């Protein structure tokens, strides 16, 4: 196939969606002859270039102030911190390194509560003063170290990565947030909500 020249080099990262969009634009049946292949490539390139031109880095949409938890903290402390911050997950940080992520789902699983029970059920089970003080199973569960409950290794994303890449990772791994790192250090967090809000008015959305 002839190599594209001029403004087409270097190529952007082509996705399946770009190829399909190019095929729809070309219309009808394509014989895969060199000229047809080159025409399809040029159309797909244009779609990819337009998609990437309207993307932004994760650093532009992330939340910089992050509530974190130490791996040696206990489940009760983590639940309290989530409740106080109004979040459903915490990066677990050892020094400045993200070693895992603890979510409400991890706590629900630990307490053998239904996955749709929500944070209120965790609060009722772990934050009740009577349960915390008495020698109950709930109190024992509350003393469990975060390190044994967190999801590890943590799924993170670099601050210079694209918004669309963040959306892809969250969708593929079925997570709601990604700690953002810079040279291995935690510098923010990006959530599904951050991505969705930043994509309003963007044709085709961000894939969430």
Backbone torsions as a table, in degrees:
resi	resn	phi	psi	omega
1	UNK	NA	132.6	178.3
2	UNK	-58.9	140.8	179.1
3	UNK	-79.5	133.6	175.8
4	UNK	-64.2	147.7	-177.3
5	UNK	-121.4	175.6	173.8
6	UNK	65.1	-128.9	-171.0
7	UNK	-69.0	-6.2	-178.6
8	UNK	-85.5	-4.0	-178.8
9	UNK	-113.7	138.3	-5.8
10	UNK	-78.5	154.4	-176.9
11	UNK	-76.1	150.8	171.3
12	UNK	-76.5	175.8	178.1
13	UNK	-77.5	114.8	-178.4
14	UNK	-86.2	137.3	176.8
15	UNK	-108.6	168.1	175.6
16	UNK	-57.7	-37.9	-179.3
17	UNK	-62.6	-37.6	178.2
18	UNK	-64.3	-42.6	179.9
19	UNK	-63.7	-45.5	-179.8
20	UNK	-63.6	-40.3	178.7
21	UNK	-63.5	-39.1	178.9
22	UNK	-66.1	-40.2	179.3
23	UNK	-64.7	-40.0	177.7
24	UNK	-64.0	-39.9	-179.0
25	UNK	-68.1	-37.9	180.0
26	UNK	-66.9	-36.6	175.4
27	UNK	75.5	144.4	173.4
28	UNK	69.0	-162.9	-176.4
29	UNK	-89.5	137.7	179.2
30	UNK	-111.8	122.1	165.9
31	UNK	-75.4	130.6	-178.3
32	UNK	-83.1	71.7	171.3
33	UNK	-96.9	161.5	-178.1
34	UNK	-51.0	-42.7	-178.0
35	UNK	-67.0	-40.0	179.1
36	UNK	-66.7	-42.8	-179.8
37	UNK	-62.4	-41.1	178.9
38	UNK	-66.4	-39.0	178.2
39	UNK	-63.9	-42.7	178.9
40	UNK	-64.5	-40.8	178.3
41	UNK	-60.4	-45.1	-177.9
42	UNK	-64.2	-40.1	178.3
43	UNK	-66.0	-44.7	179.4
44	UNK	-62.9	-38.8	178.0
45	UNK	-60.1	-44.3	-178.8
46	UNK	-62.3	-40.8	178.5
47	UNK	-65.9	-42.7	179.9
48	UNK	-64.6	-42.6	-179.9
49	UNK	-62.5	-40.7	179.4
50	UNK	-66.4	-39.5	179.7
51	UNK	-64.5	-46.1	-177.3
52	UNK	-71.0	-29.5	-178.6
53	UNK	-65.1	-27.2	-178.3
54	UNK	-99.6	7.6	178.4
55	UNK	-86.3	164.1	178.1
56	UNK	-136.2	157.5	177.8
57	UNK	-72.5	155.5	178.2
58	UNK	-56.0	-35.5	-178.4
59	UNK	-57.8	-25.7	-177.4
60	UNK	-79.5	-16.9	-175.9
61	UNK	-122.6	-5.3	-176.4
62	UNK	-74.5	163.6	171.2
63	UNK	-95.0	124.0	-174.6
64	UNK	-81.1	-33.1	179.6
65	UNK	-85.8	114.8	-173.1
66	UNK	-118.5	130.7	172.5
67	UNK	-85.1	123.9	-175.4
68	UNK	-122.9	173.8	177.9
69	UNK	-141.0	148.2	177.7
70	UNK	-82.8	144.3	-179.3
71	UNK	-62.6	-22.7	-179.8
72	UNK	-90.5	-5.7	175.3
73	UNK	-67.4	162.0	-178.7
74	UNK	-98.3	170.6	-176.2
75	UNK	-61.6	-36.5	-179.9
76	UNK	-63.4	-44.6	177.9
77	UNK	-61.7	-41.0	180.0
78	UNK	-64.7	-42.7	179.7
79	UNK	-63.0	-42.9	178.6
80	UNK	-62.0	-41.6	-178.1
81	UNK	-66.0	-40.6	176.9
82	UNK	-61.3	-44.5	-178.6
83	UNK	-63.5	-42.8	-178.6
84	UNK	-66.9	-37.8	-177.6
85	UNK	-86.2	-12.4	-178.3
86	UNK	67.9	37.4	-179.9
87	UNK	-121.7	163.1	-179.2
88	UNK	-110.6	11.2	177.8
89	UNK	-164.7	153.3	-178.6
90	UNK	-133.7	131.6	167.7
91	UNK	-66.0	137.4	177.2
92	UNK	-98.1	118.8	-169.4
93	UNK	-121.0	128.8	173.4
94	UNK	-109.2	104.0	-171.6
95	UNK	71.9	-115.9	176.3
96	UNK	-113.3	8.5	-176.5
97	UNK	-102.0	130.5	176.9
98	UNK	-78.8	117.2	-178.0
99	UNK	-106.2	-8.4	180.0
100	UNK	179.8	-179.7	175.9
101	UNK	-135.6	133.4	176.7
102	UNK	-111.6	126.6	-179.7
103	UNK	-117.3	166.3	174.2
104	UNK	-57.9	-35.4	178.8
105	UNK	-61.9	-36.7	176.7
106	UNK	-62.9	-41.2	179.0
107	UNK	-68.4	-40.2	178.0
108	UNK	-62.0	-42.1	178.5
109	UNK	-63.7	-42.0	179.4
110	UNK	-61.9	-38.0	-178.4
111	UNK	-89.8	2.7	180.0
112	UNK	57.8	41.6	175.7
113	UNK	-101.7	155.4	177.8
114	UNK	-59.3	146.2	-178.0
115	UNK	-64.8	-19.7	178.5
116	UNK	-97.3	11.6	-177.2
117	UNK	-68.6	-35.2	177.6
118	UNK	85.1	173.7	-176.2
119	UNK	-64.7	-29.0	-179.4
120	UNK	-61.6	-37.7	179.4
121	UNK	-66.6	-37.1	176.4
122	UNK	-63.7	-44.1	179.2
123	UNK	-60.8	-44.6	-179.2
124	UNK	-62.3	-35.8	-176.7
125	UNK	-80.5	-36.9	-173.0
126	UNK	-105.3	-29.0	-173.0
127	UNK	-94.7	-3.7	177.3
128	UNK	-66.3	118.6	-177.7
129	UNK	-54.6	-38.2	-179.0
130	UNK	-63.8	-41.5	179.6
131	UNK	-68.4	-33.7	-178.1
132	UNK	-71.4	-33.9	-175.4
133	UNK	-87.8	-33.0	-176.8
134	UNK	-81.5	154.0	178.7
135	UNK	-77.0	68.7	-176.7
136	UNK	-106.9	163.9	174.8
137	UNK	-57.7	-34.4	179.3
138	UNK	-64.1	-40.1	179.0
139	UNK	-64.6	-41.8	177.9
140	UNK	-63.0	-40.8	178.5
141	UNK	-63.8	-35.6	-179.6
142	UNK	-66.6	-22.5	-179.6
143	UNK	-90.7	0.4	-179.9
144	UNK	-66.0	131.1	-179.9
145	UNK	-63.9	143.0	177.6
146	UNK	-57.7	-35.0	-177.4
147	UNK	-57.7	-28.4	-179.2
148	UNK	-87.7	-9.7	-176.6
149	UNK	-109.1	-24.4	-173.1
150	UNK	-69.6	159.4	171.0
151	UNK	-87.6	123.4	-175.7
152	UNK	-144.2	143.7	0.0
153	UNK	-69.9	156.0	-178.5
154	UNK	-72.2	141.7	171.5
155	UNK	-87.3	114.8	-176.2
156	UNK	-122.6	173.3	176.4
157	UNK	-142.8	144.8	179.4
158	UNK	-75.2	148.1	-177.1
159	UNK	-62.8	-26.4	-179.7
160	UNK	-88.4	-4.6	177.6
161	UNK	-65.9	159.4	-176.0
162	UNK	-82.1	157.8	175.1
163	UNK	-59.5	-40.4	-179.9
164	UNK	-65.6	-34.3	176.8
165	UNK	-67.1	-40.0	176.4
166	UNK	-60.8	-44.0	178.9
167	UNK	-61.7	-42.3	-179.5
168	UNK	-62.7	-45.3	-178.5
169	UNK	-64.8	-42.3	-179.8
170	UNK	-64.7	-39.0	179.8
171	UNK	-68.3	-46.7	-177.2
172	UNK	-66.9	-37.7	-176.8
173	UNK	-95.8	-2.0	177.7
174	UNK	56.4	49.8	176.3
175	UNK	-120.0	160.6	-176.5
176	UNK	-103.6	-7.3	-178.0
177	UNK	-156.5	156.2	177.1
178	UNK	-134.0	124.0	170.3
179	UNK	-62.5	139.9	-179.4
180	UNK	-104.4	130.7	-176.2
181	UNK	-120.8	152.8	175.4
182	UNK	-131.9	112.3	-175.6
183	UNK	54.5	39.2	177.4
184	UNK	85.1	-7.0	-178.3
185	UNK	-100.8	140.9	177.8
186	UNK	-65.1	128.9	179.1
187	UNK	-132.0	-0.9	179.7
188	UNK	172.7	-173.4	176.1
189	UNK	-146.7	141.7	178.5
190	UNK	-122.9	133.4	-177.3
191	UNK	-113.8	169.1	173.7
192	UNK	-57.1	-41.0	179.5
193	UNK	-60.6	-40.5	178.1
194	UNK	-60.2	-45.0	-178.8
195	UNK	-65.1	-47.5	-177.6
196	UNK	-61.1	-45.5	-179.9
197	UNK	-61.4	-38.6	-177.5
198	UNK	-74.2	-16.5	-177.6
199	UNK	-96.0	-1.0	-179.8
200	UNK	-58.5	130.1	-179.3
201	UNK	85.6	-1.1	-179.5
202	UNK	-93.7	118.1	-178.3
203	UNK	-56.0	128.8	179.5
204	UNK	86.9	-10.2	178.4
205	UNK	67.0	-163.7	-178.3
206	UNK	-114.1	11.3	176.7
207	UNK	89.2	10.6	179.1
208	UNK	-103.9	NA	NA
